[in-house]
Amino acid sequence: MEEITGTLTQVIFYNEENGYTIAEMETEDQLVTIVGELPYARQGTTYLLRGEFRVHPRYGEQFSFSHAEEALPTTTAGIQDFLASGTIKGIGAKTAAAIVRKFGEKTLEIIESEPDRLVEVDGIGRKKAVQIAESYSAHREFADVALQFGELGLSSAQSLRLYLSYGKDAVDLVKEDPYRLIDEVRGIGFRKADQIAEAMGVDHEDPMRIASGIKAYLSAHAGDGNTYMPRTELVEQVAEFLDVTRELVDEGVAALAFDGSVMPDRLADVDVIYLYPYYAAEKKVVKNLAELITADVKPLMVDLDSSLDMTEADSGVRLSDNQRNAVTQSVLLPVSVITGGPGTGKTTIINSLIGIFEASGFDVALAAPTGRAAKRMEQTTGHPASTVHRLLEYMRDEESGEMVFMKDEDDPLDKDVVIVDEASMIDLMLMKGLTDALKPGVRLILVGDADQLPSVGAGNVLRDIIASGMIRTVKLTHIFRQAEESMIVVNAHRINSGEYPLTNVKDKDFFFMERRSEQDMLSLIIDLVTRRLPEYYKDLDPLSDIQVLTPTHKGTVGTESLNQAIQEAVNPAVPGLQEKKNGGVVFREGDKVMQIKNDYDIELKLEGGVDAGKGVFNGDVGEITSIDNEDGIIAVRFDDDRYAEYDASMLDELELAYAMTVHKSQGNEFPVIVMPVTRFAPMLATRNLLYTAITRGKQAVVLVGSRQWLNAMVDNDRITLRYSGLEQRLSDFRAVL
């Protein structure tokens, strides 16, 4: 391994997320192109690098380094360049020159040890001197922390996050418990933390390692939708995963149960293990629902039958017996569920309920799990609707720093009725938050399609509630005449019942275009999005109205490939169009993007800069309106016409959204859906997923691919079973009512 020392003269490329840098470095005797990770990369900074010279087939000789250590400059010219680089706050080019003229080669020593003397320089007052000294001290601290973390295998961005959280004590805290990185540093999972722990000498059978492995395994399964794992399965799999004995894992489970991190339980004669929050949430949801269903509700101030008749007369829509039953149940019972597929009249029922409740003077709240679903609910009802998170005022608690629902048992919602649409998307934790905020006497009405994919988060809430029989449920089965004219609706029900869809019926809205190779599928999808569909449907906006869905991220017709190809077709790089790279993704002004994690702190504005609250949520779709590369800010306008600004550290919360997975599309509807159909993995190529995908389309659905694999998806009635205890807990409670 070779060693070179030099000063950065030009930064060619710098990725602020991971610190990956390509730069020109001037050493004593040559100009070198360097490639590797730096904690920060600014012209004028001096580094000692360890690595080796390599010849790139296209770019020639480069020094590829794996170790970087900041070396403070010693010459007056080097010191002036360093201070003028922007690294130290409060110093620009003119101030840097003035300081070096005054103190010469002792400049950095003065700043570090005698910062009060900075006031001897014209233009520097005491306040500015303190700012310079503090910024220099923080810079040196971080350089030292980054160096030590770099030796442990952490990226510069990860080092920066830890330094911002813990300051100069960051290294000591990590050495004390390297597994804390799993929870505290984005991008570090158990395997990476385990590698760091091994480098630090943590024993293979250390109880800390085993406990962390158990929690990581349970967390991973929660990420797949499970609220618990059977104990035997957990112990066997973790023992294999960690390469330790089952006895040690059993001891680890017992220790975690003792400190309250996990909770052992027994369901259907099987010993199971929960991460404690999921156990507590299941128990609490049952308790909350039990209190709601056994409470007396506020009586109507109008005659129900007369009000129903009046609602029908006002809307011009006659309710079926099934719909009328759903309305009656929802009015009379404290908690009720209405489920049914597309075209069965769920929206008509919601509108009827709103009319009846408002005639009685009730305060009604409308909500849905996603922003787009809430906006659609608002449009179809003519009444304000919000996401469930916003209804519950989800924000950071100033005292604890944790994200919490401000509406809870201590400060419940002041509503008479809460109607939640797209309830199949509600996960266990959101259901707990919702029911915590409902005081007994409030009517809760859950509306959704139980045959769609379950929530992204852990739990199987809607299905468990229906299956338990504890909550009265009306299932809508009749497809109304107007809906029957849509082949999307007809085929959704055919697919759901195991029948193959009818395609390419003249003057209809459901199309199948046969292509054998995935490359041909990709080419046709690009043509459909950019030319064919906009030409056929003249009023379509290709950006917002056409949505490509796919079951997978990887492969020729996965989201990654599709997004890159569609972006190049509809929003290519052109002079003057600002763009910003983040890892392997290029974001451009005008790109369609999606939020992929909940961010409750991000500030939102309306046009004109008016404050519009905080919080952008997983699945929210928007458009990049501007990119300011000087300040590193990307502005995004979301579907609800609110703007958010993202700096470089936040870009991993966004991804291109020309194509998205079917799972991510839940709760959303789009005028036109385009979806490839090929040989996907059996766990993805399911009837359930296909049904969910086509019910996202309202005006047209276009499937591109192989009819063989389309039929195979319909035949594959596999539903990935989730470990969830809510159904049994609700059933057990029902048995004692």
NORGI-V864118 format. One line per field, one symbol per residue. ss: DSSP state (H for helix, E for strand, L for the rest). phi: phi as a letter, one per 20 degrees, with the letter a starting at -180 (. if undefined). psi: psi as a letter, one per 20 degrees, with the letter a starting at -180 (. if undefined). Layout:
ss: ???
phi: ???
psi: ???
This chain:
ss: LEEEEEEEEEEEEELLLLLEEEEEEELLLLEEEEEEELLLLLLLLEEEEEEEEEEELLLEEEEEEEEEEELLLLLHHHHHHHHHLLLLLLLLHHHHHHHHHHHHHHHHHHHHHLHHHHHHLLLLLHHHHHHHHHHHHHHHHHHHHHHHHHHLLLLHHHHHHHHHHHHHHHHHHHHHLHHHHHHHLLLLLHHHHHHHHHHLLLLLLLHHHHHHHHHHHHHHHHHLLLLEEEHHHHHHHHHHHHLLLHHHHHHHHHHHHHHLLEEEEEELLEEEEEEHHHHHHHHHHHHHHHHHHLLLLLLLLLLHHHHHHHHHHHHLLLLLHHHHHHHHHHHHLLEEEEEELLLLLHHHHHHHHHHHHHHLLLLEEEEELLHHHHHHHHHHHLLLEEEHHHHLLEEELLLLLLEEELLLLLLLLLLLEEEEELHHHLLHHHHHHHHHLLLLLLEEEEEELLLLLLLLLLLLHHHHHHHHLLLEEEEELLLLHHHHLLHHHHHHHHHHLLLLLLLLLLLLLEEEEELLLHHHHHHHHHHHHHHHHHHHLLLLLLLLLEEEEELLLLLLLLHHHHHHHHHHHHLLLLLLLLEEEELLEEEELLLEEEELLLEEEEEEELLLLLEEEEEELLLLEEEEEEEELLLLEEEEEELLLLEEEELHHHHHHEEELLEEEHHHHLLLLEEEEEEEELLLLLLLLLHHHHHHHHLLEEEEEEEEELHHHHHHHHHLLLLLLLLLLHHHHHHHHHHHL
phi: .ecccadfdbeebbeffcnfccbecdefcadcedcredgbccgoedcddcrbfcdfgddnfcdeddcccfdffdeffffffffefnfdfncdffffffffgfdlfegfffffdcffffffegndefffffffffffffffgfgffffffffenefffffffffffdmfegffffffbfffggedcfnddffffffffffenffgdfgffffffffffffffffeoeebcgggffffffgffelcfffffgffffffffenfccfbcclmcfccdfggfffffffffgffffffeeedfffecffffffffffffemdeffgffffffgfffeefcbcccrefnenffgfgfffgfffffemeedddbbfcfffffffffedmcgccffgfgelebeffeemeebefebffcffecebcddelffefefffffgffgedegoeedcdcadfefgfgfffobffffffffmfdfcddecfefgffffefffgfgffffeneffeclfgmdcccccfbeeffffffffffffecfffffdfefegfeedcedbfceengdeffffffffgfedbffcgnefbbebmeddecgnfeccfdbfceefedcegnnfgcncocdgofdbcfeacdffemdddcdegemddcddegfdffedbfcfcbffgfegndccgcdcbfcbeeggfdedggffffffffeddaccdcqdfgfffffffeefdffdfbefgffffffgfdf
psi: prpqpapphpogppoigjjppprppoahjrpppqpapqhqoqpippqpqpbqpqophhjbpqooqippppopqhqhgggggghiiihpqipagghgggghhgicijghgghghlhhihiippioagghggggggggghghghggghgghhhijqrhghggghghgibijggghhhhnhihhghiopioaggghhgggghijpqhjphgggghhghhghgghhhjipirqpgggggghhgggilrqhghgghgggghhhjjhroqrpplkpprpqpghhghggghgggghghgijqpqpqqjrpgghhgghggghijppqrhgghggggghhhqhpqpoqraqjjkghhgghgggggghhjjqoppprqhqghhgghgghihjqpqrqhghhjmprpphghiqpqohoahhmrpmqhppporliiiprghhhggghhjoqpipppopproiirqrqhrqrlgggggghhjhpppppphppqgghhiphggghghgghjjqqqpqkppkajoqpoppgqhhhggghggggghggghhgnhjpohghipppqqiqhrrhkrhgggggggghhimrpqpioqrpqocjpppqpiqprppjqpoiipqqqrpijppkaqopqpippapohqpnhgikppppprhjkqqqpprhiiiiiqqqkhqrqhghipiqqqgppppqoanrqhihmqggggggghihphhqpopobphghghhghhnkpoopqopjgggggggghhj.
